[in-house]
């Protein structure tokens, strides 16, 4: 392994940004544990030796968030690896049997929904745009929807939707007639947390579609816990696309067509990930060790006085 590259760049080297200290006069003091790419002519500054005794397990390392590497004064144990080895991708065996299976047959369609705010609470939302792409990533449906309730905010920074987009939009009931006409009743709906989109649209299993496939569950993994309760970590579509496909999405507002396309890309590429334990371990380690990609809601918890997160959401 090329030690000039940061650990999280092993799976995807191009994703690591350059280290701004490596080429400086003083050099980079983190050496091989640096989370950034060492390129060009530079030097590694020897960090002062620290006491060999450590102060217990590193909470950040266990969550894949420690930036200090070997220089960390806390212990980097393998609690994360042990937890990952003990549990499968899905949190329950029945989910693994019904969702992550080679027997799941198409046709497959990826769906994504964008909503506007009809109140100040984070749950006050109405559907404003629906996008569907086919298995070959072609857009087969893209329609704006006029909410039945008064709009408090278009959440334009998040959705990209403005008043102009909804001027001639039809009601959800009218749009759903067209949507159901293009969706085969035996199709599988794919998406990131697709169950939420299905709920927003009021689509019914075995009536409007056969079943759903949530791509978020492809990469869910257990977190170390001091209690018997198991905590599951999920990765955002943006994070998965950035570090596994080496592409950027959702840098500004969300486009449901783009999100649906990349949900389909991820589904097709990693659908059978659970069949290769070694590959699965490498992928999950890559996602866990790379810097977290903050969600839009974390970066902008309030827009136009509208809350984008639950009241108990922990900001970090």
N, C-alpha and C positions, 0 to 999 in steps of 0.2 A: 504493500500500500504506500502510495506517495505521501510522506509525512509533511510535505509542504502544503498540503490541503487540509482544511478543517475537517473534523470528524463527520459532520453532517453532510459534507460534500462528496462522500464516498459513493453514495447512490446516485447523486446528481451534482457533479462538480460545478456546472455552470451556474448553479443557484447561489453559490457563496459569493458575497460581495468582497471587494478587496480590502485588505487591512491597511488602515491609514497610518499605522505606526511602524510597519515593517520597513518602509523606505525612508523613515525619518532618521535624524541624527542619533537619537537615543535607541532606536530599534524597538521591536516588539518583545515584551517581557513574558508573554504567555507561551511562546514557543509552539510545540506541536498541539497544545491544547487550545490554541487560538481559534475562535469561531469564524474567522474570516480568512480569505484566500491570501497566501503569501506568494506574490508574483514579482518578477523583475529582480533587480539587485537590492538586497537589503540585509538586515542582520537581526539576530535574535538576542535580546539583552538578557543576561542571566539575572533571574529574579533572586532576591535574598532568600536564603534558606529559612524554612519555617520549622518549628518544632515537629518532631515525628509524631508526637501524640496528637490525636484528632479529638474533636469535641462532640462526637456522636454523629449520627447519620445526617446527611444533607437533605433537607426537605425539598429544595429546588431540584436536586439531581433526580430524586425519586419521581418527580413530575416532568423530567426532561427539560428543565429550565435553567440549570446551573451554567453560568457563563465563566466560571473561574477555572474550570478544568482541573488539572493536577495541582494547581496552586490553592485550591479550596481548602479551608482550614477544617472542614467537616468531612466525614467519611462518605465516600462514594461506594456504597455496597450494591449488591445485585438484586435488591428487593424488586426493582422494576422488572428485571428479566425473569425472576422467579414467578412473579405474578402473571406475566405474559405466558409462561410455559404451562402454568396450571390451568388457565382458562382458554377456551376456544375463542374465535372471533366474535361469535354471537354470545350473548349473556346467558342464554338458555338453550338446552339441547333441542327443544322443539322448534326454536327459531332457526337453528342450524339446519334442521332437516327440511323445513318447508321453504326457507328463503335462499340459502346458499346450496343449491343443488344443480347438478348437471341435467336433471330431468325437467327443469323449468324451460318451457318452450314459448316462442313468440306467437304472434308478432309483438314486437316491443316498441313502445313509444315513450319518449321522455316528456314530462310536463312540468311547467313552472308557472307560478302565479305571483303577480305583484298587487299589493293593496294600497289604498289611500286611507287616511285617518278620518273617522267620522266622530271622534271624541278625543279627549285628552289622555285617556287611559291606554296602556300599551296593548290592550285587547280590542280596542275600538277600531275595527278595520272592516273595510268592504273591498271586494274584488274590483280591480280597475284594469287589469290586463292579463290575458291568458295566452301562453305560447306552448306549442306542441311540435316536437321534431320526431322524425322517423328513425329507424335503426341505422339508416345510412346518413343520418345527421342533417337531413333536409327539412326545412321548415314546412310543415303541412297545415299549421293553424297559428294565427297571430291576430288577436282581436282585442280592442279596448272595450271596457264595460262601464256603463254609467251607473254609479251606486244609487241605491234607492234612498239612502239617507243623505242629509246635507253634509258636504265635505268640510272638515275643519282644517285639514292640511293635505296637500298632494304629496307631501314628503319627497319633493322633487330631488333633493340631494341624494336620497336613497333609491327612489324608483325611476327617476328620469321623466316622470309623468307631470304634465302641466295642464292647466285648464283647456288649452287649445286641443290637446289630444282627446279630450272627452266631449268636445262640443257636439259631435255627431255620433257619439257612441250609443249603442243600444243597451237595453236592460240585460241583466244576467240571464233571465229566463229566455230571452230571445237568442242570446249568444250561445247558450247551452244547447239549443236545438241544433245549431250548426256544428257544434263541437261533437255532440253525440253521433251526428251523421257521418263523421269521418273516422271515429274511433270504432274499430271492430269490437264486438261484445266479448270476444275471446282474447283480447289483447292484454299484455302485461304493462302496467304503467310504471315507469322508472323515474327516479328523481332523488334529490337530496331532501330528506325528511318529507317524502312524497305524500305520506299520510295526511299531513297538514293541508297540502294543496287539494287533495281529494275531499277533505272535510269542508274546505272553503267553498268548493264547487257543488257540494251535495251529491257527488257521484256515488253510486252504489255498487258494491262488489257483486259479481255474478249477474248483474243487470246491465251495467254500463261498461264493465271491464271484468276480466277474470281474476286478477290479483295484482299486487303491487310489489315492487322491489326497491327498497330504500338503500341507495348506495352508501349512505352514512354508516350502515352496519357492516360494510365490508372492512372497515378499518377501526371499528370500536375495540378498545382494549381496556383491561382492568388497571386500576391504579392501586398502589400499595396502600393498605389501610391497617390501622392498629385495632380496629374492631372487626367483628365477624361480617359486618355489612360490606358488600362489594360495590365499589364505585367504578363506574364505567366512563371512560373518556371518549368523546367523539371529536372528529376533526372536521372543520368546515370544508366545503367544496373548494373555496379559494385556496386554503392551505394545501389540500391534496393536489390540486392542479399545479400550484406553484412549485412544489418540491418533487412531485412524481412525474409530471408531464412537462415541467420546465416552461410553463406559460403563465401569463398573468391575466386574471379576470377580476372584475369587481373593484378595480382601482378607484373608480369614482362611483357613479350610480350603477344599479343593477339593471341588466337587460335580460328579461326572462328567456329570450331566444338563445342568448349566449349561455346562460346558466343551464338551459335544457340540453344544448349541444354538448357541453362539457360533462354534464351528468351522464349522458349517453357514452361519451368517450371513456370515462372512468369505468362505467359498467362493462363495456365490451373488453377493456384491457385487463381489468382486475376481477372479473366475475368469478374466475376459478382460483383465486388466490389461496383459498383455504386448502386446496389440494396439494400445495407445495409448502410444507412447514418451513423449510429453510428460506425460501423467497418471502414468505409471509412475515417471518421474523425480521428479515432485513428491511422490508417495507415499513413495518410498524416501528422499528427502531429509528428509521430515517424520519418518520413523521413525529415521533416523540422527542427526538433530540434536536430537531431544527427549531429555530426561534418561532414562537407562536405568531400566527398571522391574526392580528386583532380584528374582530368583526366591526362592521360599520356601527352597530349599536354601542359597542364599547368605546369607539372613538367619538361618537356623537350620540350620547344617551337621550338627548332631548332635541327635537326639531319643531320650531313654531309652537313651543309650549306643549308639544305632544311627547309623551314618554315612549321610548322604544324598548324599554327593558322593565322587567318586574321590579317592584319596590325593594325586594331583598337581593337584587343582583349585586354580586361583589365586584366592585371596580378595583382594578389593579393597574 
